[in-house]
Amino acid sequence: MQTSISGQQTFAQASGIKIPQPSRTGRDAGPLAGFTVLYADRSRGLDVALRHLSCLGARALRRPGGVEPGTLDIVPPGRSGPALSCHIGWSCGEAPNVVADEVSVQATTGVMAVHGRRVGAPAPLPLEYVSACAGVLAVHGVLAALIAHERGTPLSRTGTSVTHAALLTVSQYLAAATADEDEVVPADDVEAGPPFRSRDGVWFEAEALDPQPWRAFWSELGVPLEDVGRGWQPFVLRYPKAVSPLPRSLSGALAARDFAEISEVAARTGISLCRVRTVAERRTDPGVLVDGTVAGPWRLTPYGDVRDLPAPVFRAPSADRPLEGFGVVEAGRRIQAPLATHVLGLLGADVIRVEPPGGDPLRGMPPMTGDCSARFLALNKGKRVLQADLKSPQGRGDVLDLARGADAFLHNWAPGKAAAFGLDSDELSAVNSRLVYAYASGWGDALGERPPLGTDFMAQAHSGLADMMSVDGVPRTSLMTLIDVLGGLVSAEGVLAGLLLRERTGRGVRVDSSLLSASTVVQYEALEQGLEPRVSGCAKPELPDLTGPWPTADGLLALSVGSHTAVGRLCGVLGLDTGLAHDALRAAVAAQLTERSAGDWTALLTDAGVGAAEVLTDLRDLGRSPVARHALSHAECTFVTAPWRFEA
């Protein structure tokens, strides 16, 4: 049955959230110009997907009762009914539907376990992070399906799940935990930082990518050389391990000085500092809000006029690999760019990595599985490799030759490197006018105060995310690589949008995204409405924080009680007075929950309509988890499978 798209509310009218409505026409129109997206209900994942599809040119309309719950219906130009449906569920594959909220997904997929490493126990991310990632994955599915349609393979349905999104965010940690070589994760000392606090009360992050500036900085501050050396490895390994057990003498030296003095030493020695800013400060940055609305996390810039080129010859892709036949060249490092092209590879693209002579040094990062790093494999398994010295004419020529026949080129080099190599968008589009050229940077073209090094934890501090994740008024960056992962997903989203625009217009496209722009995906409401950071991703500020995790008779239990109704139901099951003060209620809940097992409480509370889930504490157990095992495969180590479903 065809669905009419006339006379419905726009997304912004129905939700109160400001959504950029399509305004560009003609040559500058987005890849979804003329499309309409119909929806009926709301969730964080759907909100993110609707916003991003709107930013790409689609019009979002609410049609209660006419669209399946959790589903977006995509209506192409000139049609009165949907040609493609996209569903965002909570569970993945054949998994039982035992998770139905952000807290439960974080608990059961290892997100709490990784985020909580630095405090010695699983802890919830106080953001609806994995739901937002699922929204981006849903857009991946929609764009990939539309690209396949342009190449002769019409698809009618696509979908993803919040659980699969969560597993993708911990995929590197999971690979390391299941490697041949045992991984050692030391205990952390959260009081030792980062972030650090100066004598005058300024909280800040510090970054160094090689040991010389690190040694010079701390030595000038009077830290014993033994402690300086002892601190370097845990500082560097905080990215892969999510802990950073630094000697307390480092934070002590900073606590004895004002931030201005510390900044002067950092400038002299080459250390990059970033003050932890509030969301309110971030709102005032130039370009963050345009007419009160946050723009999409990428910018698409088509090249000049379409050249008179012969039509490309291609084969229609298979239904489960919509990017089959597409070639992608990646010159990436660390997480952001490799994850972006990993996503494109999971969608069927043929990815070729450009690595330095001798290979990427991260191939040797422990723990090893066989002769390669498990973490490296999590993002790069299945990619072909070209080793090239980009400082030599031969190496640059080899990359140009690859770009000449590629569909997309993606890098996350430091600012100015592409131009220095002669591999910027101008040079590559000159040899391939249909190329989608993507730059996944740290800061993008953000203006105002910002540090030189744009890495994950610096972006968390600068964007206001560390402020949003404060604990008892103390800002906290997560040592789980939240923004590197989200930055990779956003970059892949931009590449897919560029490919669709190229398929529809014949023009190549430059795509710019950044870690800083990716951070806005979990901040839209905070930035646009000036909302105060929330204690829990699902709890209102006036409610007690009952998320936990709580000790039970045999494990840990997480609760999702984001409404007065849920608190009342919880108290009913536990036999508690809902009128208790917050601290007294928390103490009573803690005492009651120790009397039964986590599994028993999960069943009892779920039956009563209260969100509850056993907390996974060891990533190695994911392979046996009924929630996760359908999304995993096992080879050299444990991998997360493609997080989308496609149906012809």
N, C-alpha and C positions, 0 to 999 in steps of 0.2 A: 504494500500500500504506500503510495506516495504521500509525503508530508508537506503541507503548505508552509511557506516561510513568511507569509505576510501577517501583519498585525500583531507581532509578538514584541515583548519587552527586550531591549538590549541588555547585555550582561551588566553594564554599569547601572542601568535603571533598576534592575532586579536585585542587585547585590549591594549597592552602595559603594562598591569599589570602583576606583577610577581606572577605566580601561582605555588605552589609546585607540580611538576609532580611526579607521582607514581614511586618509585624506589625499594620498598621492594618486595621481592618474597618469595614464599614458606611459611614456618611457620610464618614468620614475616609480611606477606602481610596484608594490611588493609582489612576491611570488604567489600569494593567495588572493590577489585582487579579484574581486567578483565572487569569491567563495563566501558561503554562509555556514556558520557552525551553530547547530541547535543543541541545547542541553536542557535538562529538567531539574537536576539537584546540584548540590554544592559539596565540595571537599577541597582540601588544600591542593591536592594534585590536580583536580579539575580546574581550580582557579588559576593555577600557574599555566596549565595547557591553554586555557581560553585566552589568557592575557597574551601569551606568546603568539598564538595563532592570529589574534587581533593585530598585534604589532607587525605581522607579516602581510597584513592587508585584508584578512577575513573580517566579516561582520558576525558578531556573536549575538544570538537571540535565544531567549528563554522560552521554552514551550512545555509547561508542566503537563504531564500525562501523555505527551507525544513522543518522548524519548525514554529509553530504558535507563534506570538508575545507574549512575556511574559511567554513563556513556556520552560521547560526543558524536553527533551525526554531521558529516561533512557534505555540504551541498555545493556542487560545482556551478559555475556560471551557466545560466540558461536552463537550469533544471529546477523543478519544483519539489523534488524529493532527494534524499541522500543517496550518494553513490558509495560512500565509505562510512563505516562506524568504527569508533575507537573506544574501547572500554578500559577503565582503570579499576582493577580490583585490589583487594587486600592480600589474598593468598595467591600462590603461583601454581600453575600446572594442576596436578591431581591432588595437591595438598589439601588436607581438611581445613575447613573455614574456621580455624581457631584463633585467628588474629583479625581484628576489625578496627584498629585504631593505631595511631602513631606510637604510643607507649608500648603496646604489645609487640609491634613489629621490631622496635628497637631492642626490646628485651630478648626476643627469640632468635634474632639473626646475628647476634654478636656485636651490634653497634654499641650497646651499653658497656659490654665487656672491654672493647677497645678504648672508647672514650674515657672509661673509668680507670684505666691502667695507672695513670699518674697519681690517683688518690688511693690506689691499692684495692679497689673493689668496683664492680660494675656501677655505672652512674648514668642517668638519662641525659641525653642532649636536651637542653631547655629550648629547643627549636623544633618546628615541624619539618625537619631536614629531609628525612627519607621520603616523606610525602611530596615535598617540592621536587626532589630528584625524580620521582615517579612521573610528575607532570611533564618534566623535560623529556623523559623517555617516551611518553605518550606522543609528544610532538615529533620525536624521531620517527615513530611508527607511522604517523600520518604523512609526514613529508616523504618518507621512503616509499610508502604505498602509492602516493601520487606520482613520484618519479617513475616507478615501475609501470604505472598506467601510461605515462608519456612514451614509454618504450614498448608498449604493446602487451603488457600483462596487467589487466584490470584486477584489482583486489577489492573485496567487499567489506572485509573486517580486519582490524588490527587491535592489539591490546597489550597491556603490560600490567604489572602489579607492584604495590608498594613493597612487598616482601622481596621481590626480585631486585628492585632498586636498592634496597638496603643491603642485600648480599653483594651487589656490585660495588657499593661504597667500601666494603671491607674485604674485597677480593684479594688485595695484596697481602693483608694480614693473614687471611685464610691460607693462601698459598704458602706463606712462610711457616705457618703452624703445622702444615702437612708435608713439609719438605723431607727429603731423605736425611738431611742434617738437622739436628735438634736446634731450635731457636732458644736463645737465652734472653729473657726480658727481665732486666733488673728492677728492683723496687725503686720507686721514685721518692723524691722529697719535694712536695708541692710548694713548701714554704721557701725553698731555695730558688724558685723561679725557673723559667720565665712564665708570665711577665715579671718584670722587676719593679721596685719602688724606690724612688729617690728620697733624699732627706726632706725635700719640700713637698712630698706627697704625690708626685707624678708617677703614674704607672706607665710602663713602656715595654716594648719588645726590642730585641737586638738581633741582628743577623750578620753572619760572616760565612762566606763560601770557601775560604781557604785559611790555613792556620796562621799565616804571617800577621794579618791584621788582628786576629784574635789574640795572639801572643803580645803584640805591641800594646793593644788597648788595656788588657788587664795588668800588664807589667807597669804601665804608667800610672795605674790606679793603686799600685802597691800590693797587689795580690801575689803571694808566694808562687814562684815559678812551678813548683811541684803541683800546686792546685790548678794553675793555668793549664798545664799539660794534662792533668787528670780530668779536667772539664771538657776538653775539646771533643773527644770521641762521643760522650753522651749527648753533647750539644748537637753534633752533626747527625747522630743516629736517632734524634727525636722524631725525625720524619718517618723512617720506616718502623720504629718500635713504639711510638706514641708515649714514650717516657723520656725524661731528661734529668737524671739524678746528678745534679751539679754540686760541687763543694759549696758549703754555705759561705765560705770566705768571699765568693764572687758577689753574691747578693749583699753581703755585709759591706763590701767596699762601695757599692752603689748607694746603699742606704745611708752612708756617711757623707754623701755629697749631694748638692743641688743638681737638678736636671740640666741647668745651663752649663755647669762645669763639665758634667758627664758628656754633654753634646759636643763641647769643644774638644775633649779628648777623642771622642769618636770621629770627629771630622779630621783630626790630625792623623789618626791611625788607620782609617779606612773601614771602620765598623759602621753599619747602617742601623740607625735607631728609628723607632716609630712610636710616638705617644699613643696610648690607648684613648681613642676618642669616643665621645658619646654619639648615639644615633642623632641627637639634636644637632650636633656639629656636622655630621655627615649630610644632613638635610640641607645645610647651607652651602655645600660645595657647588661651584658653578656647573650647570648642566645636569645635576642629579634630578631635579624636578623641573619639568616644562609644563606650565599651566597646571601645576599641582600633581602631575602624573610622572611616574618613573618610566623611562623608555625601555625597550627591549634590551637584553644584555649583549647584543651584537649590533654591528652596523654593516649593511650591505651596500656596496658602491659598484654599480655596473661600469664596465669599461665603456669606451666610446662607441662609435657607430658599428653596427654589425657588418663584418667584412663579407665580401662575395666569395664564400668558401663552399666547396661541395658538401652536400649533406653527409654527416657521418654515417658510417655503416655499423650497425650493432645488431646483436641478437636479443630477443626478448628475454628478460630474466626469469628465473623460476619463482614461484609464489613465495617460498620461504627464504629466498635470498634476493630481495628486491634491488640491491646494488650490484648484482652479478654483472660482470662486464665492465665495471667502472674501475679505473686505475687511480690510486692515491699515492703520492710521494710525501713522506714525512721526514722532516729534519728536526726531531724533537729530543728533549732531554727530560729527566725526572718523571713527572706524572702527567701534567696537564696535556701536552701534545700527544704523548704516547697513548693515553687513555682515549683521547678524541678519535684517533685513527683505529684504536682497538674496537671502538663502537662501530665505526664504519666497516671494519673487517667482519664483525659479527653480522652485519647487514648484507654481507656478500662481496664487498669491495676487495680488490687485490691491492694490498698495501706493501710498499717498498720503503724501508727505513734507510736513511742516509746516516752512516756512522763513521767515526774517524778511523784512520788506519789502525788495525789491531782490534777494532770493535769498541762498542760502548763500555766504558769502565764499570758501569753498574751491572754488567753481566756477571761480575765476580763478587757481588755483594752477598755475604751470608744472610740466611742459610742457603746452602746449595742443594740442588736436586740434580743428580748427575753432574754434568759439567757446567751448569748455568744457575744463576740466582733464581730462586723460586719467585721472588717479588718481580724480577724482570720478566719472567715468563708470564706472570699474571696479566701483564699489559702488552706483551709483545709476541706471544706464541703465535705462529702461523704467518708472521710477516717475513717477506724476503728482505735481503740486506744488500746495499751497495756501500762499500767502504770507499770514502773519498776524502782527500785532503782539500778542504775548501779554501785553504790559503794558496793553493797552486792553480794555475790555469787549467791543468788537466782535470783536477777534481771539480772545479766549477763547471767546466765543459761537460763532464759526465752528468752532473745534476741538471744542467740545461737540456741535455739530450733526453733525460727522463721526463722533464716537465713538458717537453715538446709533444709527447704522446700521452700525457696524463689528463685525467679529468679534474683532479684537485691536487694542490700543493699546500702543505701545512707546516708551519714551524713555530717555535716559541723562543727563538734566539733573543738575546739581550737587545735593547733598543740600538739601532744603528748598524747592527751586524749584517742584516740582509743587504743593506746598501753597500757596506764595505766589501761583501762577497760578490757584489754585482748580481744578486739574486732577489732583488725586490720585485714588487708586482709590475713595475714598468718594464723591467728586463724580461721577466717570464711571460708577460702578456704579449710582448713583441714576437715571441716565438710560438705562442699558443693563445690566440685571442679568445678561445672558448674556455680557458682555464679558470677554475675557481681557486683563488689565491687566499689562503687564510693565515692570519697572524694572531696567535693566542699569546698575549703579552701578560705582564704583571699588572701594570697600572693603566694601560691604554693611553688615551690622550687626556687623562684626568688633570685638572688644573689645581693650583693651590698647594698647600703644604703636603708633601709626600716624600718618603725616603727614597734613596737611589735603588735599593734592592726590592723588587716586587715579588715576594714569595708568600706562601700560604699564610704563615702566622703573622707576617707583617700586614697582609691584607685583612686578616681577622681584626687586628688592632685598629687599622686606619678606617675600616668600614663601619665600625661600631658594633661588630658582632661580639667582640670580647666584652663589651659593655652589656650587651643583651644576655650574655651567659654568666653574668656576675653571680657570685656565691657570697651571701651575707655582705653585700656591698663591695666585694673585692672582685675586680674584673678578672676573667679567666679566658685565655685562648684554649681551645681544644687542641691537644696534640695529635688527635686523629686528623688526617689531612682533608678536612672538610672542603676547603675552597679549591685545592688542587683538583679534587674529584669533580666538584660542581663546575669548575672552570673547564675541565675536559668535556663534560657533558654539554655545556653551553657552546663550546667551540664546535663540537660535532653537529649540534643543532644548526649553527650558522652555516656550516659547510653544506648540510642537506638543503637548507633554504636557498643557498647559492646555486646548488645543482638544479633544484627545481626551477628557479628563475632562468638559469641557463637553458634548460630543456624547453621552457615555454617561449623564450625570446631569442635564443641563439647567441646571446651576449655573455662574455665572461664576467666574473664578479669578484671583487675583493671583499673579504669578510674579516672584520676586526672584532675581537672580543678580548676580555682580560679577566684576571682573577678578581679585580675590584668590581667590574661590572657583574660578574657571576654572583658576587656576594649579595647583590640586590634581590636575587631570586628568593631568598629567605627573609627579606626585609621589606617587601612591598608595602604592607600595611603600616609598619613602623615608620617608614619614610613618608608615606603619603598622608597618613592620618595622625602622625605624631604620637602613636600609642606607646605607653610605657612597656619596657621589656617584661615578659611574663615569666613567672617562676617555673612553670612547666609548659611544654608544648601544647598540652590539652587542658590546662587548668586556668580558671579566671583568677585575677589578682586577689579578689575578696575571699576566695576559698582557701582552706588549709591545703598545704602541699602534702598530699598523701601518696605521691607517686612511688616513693621508695627508691631502690629495692629494699624489701623488708625480709629479715631472716624468718624462716619457718622451721618446722621440725627437721627438714632435710635439705633445704636449699634456700633460694631467694625468690621473692615474688614481687612483681611490679603491678601497680594498680593504675587504671585510667579513670579518674574521678573528676571530670572537668565541669560538673554542674552540681547544683544543689540537689537535684533528683538523684544523681549517682552517689553523692555523699550520704543521702538518706537511705538508699538501698544498702550501701556498705554497712552503715550503722545497724540497720535491721538485721542483716545476716550475723553480725558480730555481737548483737545485743547491747549496743552502746547508745548513749544519749546524744542526740544530734545537737543539743544545746551546749555541749562542752566547749570550752575555749580551745583555740587551735592547738596550743602546745599540749594541753591535757588530752585532746582527742588523738593526737599523734602518739602519745605515750600509751594510751589505751589500745589503739590499733596494733602497735608494736607488740604489746603483751599478748593480745589475743592470737595473733598470727603464728606465734611460736608453738601453738598447741596442735597444729595439724601439718601435714606435708604440703609442699607447694602444689603438687598435683591435685590433692583434695581441695585445697582452697580455690584453685583455678576452676574446677568443676562447679563448686558450690556458688562462687561469685558470678561466674558466667551465666549459670541458670537463673540467677537473680537479676540479671541485666547489668552487672558491674563488669567493666573491662578488667581482666586479670590475666597474667601470663607468667609462667616459670621463666626465670632469667638464665639464659645460657652463659656460663662462665668460662668455658673452654672451647675455642673455635674448632678444635678437632672433633667435637661432638656434633658439629653441623651435618656431617655426612650421614648421621643416624637420625637426624631430626625429621619428624614428619612434616614440619613447616618448611624446611629448607632443602631436603634431599632431592626433590624433583627439579631443582634449579641448579644442580651441581653435576660435574663430571669429574672423573678421576683418571689421571695419566701420571705424568711426572710428579704432580702434586694435585690438590683439589682446585678445580677451576669453576667459575660461575658461567653458566651457559647464556646464550642470547636471551635477553629479557623481553622479547616481543613474540606475539603470535600473529600470523598472517593467514588469511583465508581468501581464496579466489571467489 
